[in-house]
């Protein structure tokens, strides 16, 4: 498993364009070699125009939002029987 987090901007102070306790997430994931194999995930964390259930967004609010962080993750899954065979070979060499 690998995980990368890139912090893009500091959290802005609450204002008419940025919520005090709400962020927006964009996420996508895909399997490569489905049903086994590699799984990749990409996530962006953005400021939000208002807190959930409070206020109404102002026209053009998207242009004023800030990307706070980007994260990528990759997992590689292999069947247990293959992993255990490899572990047996490696412990035999020791």
C-alpha positions in Angstrom: 0.0 0.0 0.0 1.2 3.5 -0.8 -0.4 6.7 0.4 0.5 10.3 -0.7 -1.0 13.5 0.7 -0.1 16.8 -0.7 -1.3 19.9 1.3 -2.0 22.6 -1.3 -3.3 25.6 0.8 -4.0 26.5 4.4 -7.6 26.4 5.7 -9.0 29.9 5.1 -10.8 31.8 7.9 -14.6 31.5 7.8 -16.1 34.2 5.5 -19.0 34.7 3.2 -17.3 32.4 0.7 -15.8 29.7 3.1 -17.6 27.6 5.7 -16.2 27.2 9.2 -16.6 23.5 9.6 -17.5 21.9 6.2 -15.4 20.8 3.3 -16.2 19.2 0.0 -14.6 16.0 -1.2 -14.1 14.7 -4.7 -13.1 11.1 -4.9 -12.6 8.5 -7.6 -11.3 5.0 -7.5 -10.6 2.2 -9.9 -9.6 -1.4 -10.0 -6.9 -2.6 -12.3 -7.0 -6.4 -12.8 -10.4 -6.8 -11.2 -11.4 -8.7 -9.1 -7.9 -9.1 -7.7 -4.9 -6.8 -8.2 -4.5 -3.1 -7.9 -6.9 -0.5 -6.5 -6.2 3.2 -6.9 -8.0 6.0 -5.2 -7.7 9.8 -5.8 -9.2 12.4 -3.4 -9.4 16.2 -3.4 -10.4 18.2 -0.3 -12.0 21.6 -1.1 -13.4 24.4 1.0 -17.2 24.7 1.0 -19.3 27.9 0.5 -21.5 27.2 3.6 -21.8 24.8 6.4 -24.2 21.9 5.8 -27.8 23.0 6.2 -26.9 26.6 6.7 -27.2 29.5 4.3 -27.5 29.6 0.5 -24.5 29.5 -1.9 -23.8 32.8 -3.7 -23.6 33.0 -7.5 -20.0 32.2 -8.6 -19.1 30.4 -5.4 -17.1 27.7 -7.2 -14.6 30.3 -8.4 -13.8 31.2 -4.8 -13.2 27.8 -3.4 -9.7 26.6 -2.6 -8.2 23.1 -3.0 -6.8 22.2 0.5 -5.3 18.8 -0.2 -4.9 16.0 -2.7 -4.4 12.4 -1.8 -3.5 9.3 -3.9 -3.5 5.8 -2.6 -2.6 2.5 -4.3 -3.2 -1.0 -2.9 -2.1 -4.2 -4.3 -4.0 -7.3 -3.3 -2.7 -10.8 -4.0 -4.4 -14.1 -3.0 -3.3 -15.5 0.4 -2.1 -18.8 -1.0 0.4 -17.0 -3.3 1.6 -14.7 -0.5 2.0 -17.7 1.9 4.0 -19.6 -0.6 6.3 -16.7 -1.1 6.7 -16.3 2.7 7.6 -20.0 3.0 10.3 -19.7 0.3 11.8 -16.6 2.0 11.8 -18.2 5.5 13.5 -21.3 4.1 16.4 -19.3 2.7 17.0 -17.8 6.2 
